[in-house]
């Protein structure tokens, strides 16, 4: 799942970026409102994490511009501003949630999962097409009675396919779900992860449509 991180503090940004990568999110990290808006207009993000105390323009300006332009990206404010007025202001401007620094990364990830479930219109904590099930909290995949814990990138790839069962997903689309900006993408990275997943289950878990992309079955 592609995530936009808007944070100007280098140490905090690096820590959140790495934690998100470990949790199977592809992360694009920007440090100011102008860059954030350019990213939001050019890429499709599942969710954005927004600091308010940004240089030049406050993070609230990003929220205001995002909602005025009707860009429907869920936003969690992640900030040190813990007064009630700031929380109310952020939520009224269009934030979907608000968490204050310092925070436990496990809580932030749980809040992200809750918002993404709501966006999909389902209360289910797991994603399934009937024969394949993924648990975002544990990275566990279950297929035809076999349970396996996946690596973060294996999980990200399989998740990208399972959110659209029966739909062919191209190499470029899968790469965007696995890698963020400035991450080197190997020429056969997608094939490598697909081969690894198939080896852990069997070849039928992911189907190849030659020259177009890959898919999981709709049940």
C-alpha positions in Angstrom: 0.0 0.0 0.0 1.5 3.3 -1.1 1.8 5.9 1.7 2.7 9.6 1.7 4.7 10.7 4.7 4.9 14.4 5.3 7.5 15.1 8.0 10.3 17.6 8.1 12.3 16.1 11.0 15.0 13.8 9.5 15.3 11.5 12.5 11.5 11.1 13.0 11.0 10.7 9.2 13.6 8.0 8.9 12.2 6.1 11.8 8.6 6.2 10.5 9.7 5.4 7.0 11.6 2.3 8.1 8.8 1.1 10.4 6.3 1.5 7.5 8.6 -0.4 5.1 8.8 -3.2 7.7 5.0 -3.2 7.8 4.7 -3.7 4.0 4.0 -0.1 3.1 5.6 1.6 0.1 6.6 5.1 1.4 7.1 8.4 -0.4 8.6 10.9 2.1 8.4 14.7 1.6 9.2 17.5 4.0 7.0 20.4 3.0 3.5 21.3 1.9 4.3 22.2 -1.7 6.1 18.8 -2.3 3.2 17.0 -0.5 0.6 18.6 -2.8 2.6 17.7 -5.9 2.9 14.1 -4.8 -0.8 13.9 -3.9 -1.7 15.1 -7.4 0.7 12.8 -9.2 0.4 9.5 -7.3 -2.4 7.4 -5.9 -2.0 7.0 -2.2 -3.8 4.7 0.2 -3.1 7.0 3.1 -1.1 10.0 4.2 0.7 10.8 7.5 1.0 14.5 8.1 3.0 16.6 10.6 1.6 20.0 11.3 4.8 21.9 12.2 6.2 22.1 8.7 8.5 24.8 7.3 7.1 27.7 5.2 3.5 26.4 5.3 1.8 24.7 8.2 0.5 21.2 7.7 -3.0 22.5 8.0 -2.5 24.2 4.7 -2.0 20.8 3.1 -5.2 19.5 4.6 -7.1 22.6 3.5 -5.8 22.4 -0.1 -6.3 18.6 -0.2 -10.0 18.8 0.7 -10.6 22.0 -1.4 -9.4 20.1 -4.4 -11.5 17.1 -3.4 -8.5 14.7 -3.3 -9.9 11.8 -1.2 -6.7 10.6 0.5 -7.2 9.5 4.1 -5.0 11.6 6.4 -3.7 10.9 9.9 -2.1 13.9 11.6 1.1 12.9 13.4 2.3 15.8 15.5 3.6 17.1 18.7 0.7 19.6 19.0 -1.4 18.0 21.6 -3.7 20.8 22.7 -7.5 20.3 22.1 -7.7 23.3 19.8 -5.1 21.8 17.4 -6.9 18.5 17.4 -10.3 20.0 16.8 -8.9 22.2 14.0 -7.1 19.3 12.3 -10.1 17.1 12.3 -12.5 19.9 11.2 -10.1 20.6 8.3 -10.5 17.0 7.0 -8.1 14.8 8.9 -9.4 11.3 9.5 -7.4 10.7 12.7 -5.0 12.5 15.0 -2.1 11.0 17.0 0.4 13.0 19.1 4.2 12.5 19.4 5.7 10.6 21.0 3.7 7.5 20.0 4.1 3.8 19.8 4.4 2.7 16.1 2.2 -0.2 16.8 -0.6 2.2 17.6 -0.1 4.2 14.5 -0.1 1.1 12.3 -3.3 -0.1 14.0 -4.9 3.3 13.3 -3.8 3.1 9.7 -5.3 -0.4 9.3 -8.6 0.8 10.9 -8.9 3.7 8.4 -8.0 1.5 5.5 -10.7 -1.0 6.5 -13.2 1.8 6.7 -12.2 3.1 3.3 -12.8 -0.4 1.8 -16.2 -0.4 3.5 -15.6 -3.6 5.6 -15.1 -4.1 9.3 -13.1 -7.3 8.6 -9.6 -7.3 10.0 -8.5 -9.8 7.3 -8.6 -9.7 3.5 -10.0 -12.7 1.7 -11.4 -13.9 -1.6 -12.7 -17.2 -0.1 -9.6 -19.4 -0.6 -6.8 -16.9 0.1 -6.7 -14.9 3.3 -4.3 -12.2 4.5 -3.9 -10.8 8.0 -2.2 -7.4 7.9 -1.5 -7.5 11.6 0.7 -10.6 11.4 1.7 -10.9 7.7 0.2 -14.4 7.8 -1.3 -15.8 4.6 -3.6 -18.8 4.5 -4.2 -20.6 1.2 -6.0 -23.9 0.8 -5.5 -24.8 4.5 -1.8 -23.9 4.6 -0.7 -20.9 6.8 2.6 -19.1 6.2 4.1 -15.9 7.5 5.3 -13.8 4.6 8.1 -11.2 4.3 6.9 -7.6 4.2 7.4 -7.3 0.4 5.8 -10.7 -0.3 2.9 -9.5 1.7 2.7 -6.1 -0.1 2.6 -7.8 -3.5 0.0 -10.4 -2.5 -2.1 -7.7 -0.8 -2.0 -5.6 -4.0 -3.5 -8.5 -5.9 -6.0 -9.6 -3.3 -7.6 -6.1 -3.0 -8.7 -6.6 -6.6 -9.4 -10.3 -7.1 -10.0 -11.2 -10.7 -8.3 -8.1 -12.0 -5.0 -8.2 -13.8 -2.4 -6.0 -12.2 0.6 -4.8 -14.2 4.3 -4.9 -13.3 4.3 -1.1 -12.9 1.3 -1.1 -10.5 2.9 -3.9 -8.4 6.2 -2.1 -8.2 4.4 1.0 -6.9 2.8 -1.0 -4.2 6.1 -2.5 -3.1 8.6 0.3 -3.5 8.7 4.0 -2.5 10.6 6.8 -4.2 14.4 6.5 -4.3 14.3 2.7 -3.7 16.1 0.7 -6.3 13.8 -1.7 -8.1 15.4 -4.8 -9.6 14.4 -5.7 -13.2 13.0 -9.0 -12.0 11.9 -8.0 -8.5 8.2 -8.7 -9.1 9.0 -12.2 -10.6 11.3 -12.9 -7.6 8.6 -12.2 -5.0 5.9 -14.1 -7.0 8.2 -17.1 -7.3 8.9 -17.0 -3.6 5.2 -16.8 -2.7 4.4 -19.7 -5.1 7.1 -21.8 -3.6 5.6 -21.3 -0.1 2.1 -22.4 -1.4 1.7 -23.5 -5.0 1.7 -22.0 -8.5 -2.1 -21.6 -8.5 -2.0 -18.9 -5.8 -1.0 -16.2 -8.4 -1.9 -16.5 -12.1 0.2 -14.9 -14.9 -1.5 -13.3 -17.9 1.4 -13.3 -20.3 2.5 -9.8 -21.4 0.0 -8.0 -19.2 0.4 -8.9 -15.5 -0.7 -11.1 -12.7 -3.9 -11.8 -10.7 -5.5 -13.8 -8.0 -8.8 -15.6 -8.6 -12.1 -14.1 -7.7 -14.2 -16.7 -5.7 
